[in-house]
């Protein structure tokens, strides 16, 4: 459990210090394991909201290829 706490602390700190790097890590995890997103027990509205935030973030940076991949995952919800 301590390892999980360390990881959570690292991700929280990363989100605070470098939102860009944090969101890119989130993107890479989602793209590499889309089934984990789809099969996760979290509320589908919450999943869709998170994916929408990532899509908007990458749209604002003109990284539309990432948006396409995220939309594919969202469409499977």
C-alpha positions as CSV (number, residue, x, y, z in Angstrom):
1,X,0.0,0.0,0.0
2,X,2.9,2.3,0.7
3,X,4.0,2.0,-3.0
4,X,0.6,3.1,-4.1
5,X,0.7,6.1,-1.7
6,X,4.1,7.1,-3.2
7,X,2.8,6.8,-6.7
8,X,-0.3,8.8,-5.9
9,X,1.8,11.5,-4.2
10,X,4.1,11.6,-7.3
11,X,1.1,12.0,-9.7
12,X,-0.6,14.6,-7.6
13,X,2.7,16.6,-7.5
14,X,3.2,16.2,-11.2
15,X,-0.4,17.4,-11.9
16,X,0.3,20.4,-9.7
17,X,3.8,21.2,-11.2
18,X,3.4,20.2,-14.8
19,X,-0.2,19.8,-16.1
20,X,1.1,19.2,-19.6
21,X,3.3,16.3,-18.6
22,X,0.6,14.9,-16.4
23,X,-2.0,15.0,-19.2
24,X,0.4,13.5,-21.7
25,X,1.0,10.6,-19.3
26,X,-2.7,10.1,-18.9
27,X,-3.1,10.1,-22.7
28,X,-0.3,7.5,-23.1
29,X,-1.9,5.2,-20.5
30,X,-5.3,5.5,-22.1
31,X,-4.1,4.8,-25.5
32,X,-2.0,1.9,-24.5
33,X,-4.8,0.3,-22.4
34,X,-8.2,1.4,-23.7
35,X,-9.9,-1.7,-22.4
36,X,-8.9,-0.8,-18.9
37,X,-10.9,2.5,-19.4
38,X,-13.9,0.8,-20.8
39,X,-14.0,-2.0,-18.3
40,X,-13.3,0.2,-15.2
41,X,-16.2,0.3,-12.8
42,X,-16.2,4.1,-12.7
43,X,-19.3,6.0,-13.7
44,X,-19.5,6.3,-17.5
45,X,-20.3,10.0,-17.2
46,X,-17.2,10.5,-15.2
47,X,-15.1,8.7,-17.8
48,X,-16.7,10.7,-20.6
49,X,-16.0,13.9,-18.7
50,X,-12.4,13.0,-18.2
51,X,-12.0,12.1,-21.9
52,X,-13.6,15.4,-22.9
53,X,-11.2,17.3,-20.8
54,X,-8.2,15.6,-22.5
55,X,-9.8,16.1,-25.9
56,X,-10.2,19.9,-25.2
57,X,-6.7,20.1,-23.9
58,X,-5.1,18.6,-27.0
59,X,-7.4,20.5,-29.3
60,X,-6.1,23.7,-27.7
61,X,-2.6,22.6,-28.7
62,X,-3.6,21.6,-32.2
63,X,-2.7,18.0,-31.5
64,X,-5.7,16.7,-33.3
65,X,-4.3,13.2,-33.9
66,X,-4.5,12.6,-30.1
67,X,-8.1,13.9,-30.1
68,X,-9.1,11.4,-32.8
69,X,-7.7,8.5,-30.7
70,X,-9.4,9.8,-27.5
71,X,-12.7,10.2,-29.4
72,X,-12.5,6.6,-30.5
73,X,-12.3,5.5,-26.9
74,X,-15.1,7.8,-25.9
75,X,-17.4,6.4,-28.6
76,X,-17.0,2.9,-27.2
77,X,-18.3,4.0,-23.8
